[in-house]
Amino acid sequence: MCRDTQEAVTTSAGFTLGLTEGLEALAEADTIIVPGFEDYRRPTHPRVMAAPKLAGRAGIRIAAICTGAFAVASAGLLSTSVST
């Protein structure tokens, strides 16, 4: 798991996730999964948005779970076209 700060994350289910990497690790990922989060209307910090934008331009797969789609959309990484 990576994040812009060194703080651990406590989920709404009550368990804590530790951090293993900073945002720079996204540049070397095969797939990035953006989890859902409670306050999806709050603007995401620009430093956090820059990392998936760069990864998306590099062709790294990006997936979102639930409200994580709002962060992916804010980064300009959603397309209205569908390929089959």
Sequence and secondary structure as in RCSB ss.txt:
>XXXX:A:sequence
MCRDTQEAVTTSAGFTLGLTEGLEALAEADTIIVPGFEDYRRPTHPRVMAAPKLAGRAGIRIAAICTGAFAVASA
GLLSTSVST
>XXXX:A:secstr
 EESSS  EE TTS EE   EEGGGGGG SEEEE   S TTS   HHHHHHHHHHHHTT EEEE TTHHHHHHHT
T   S    
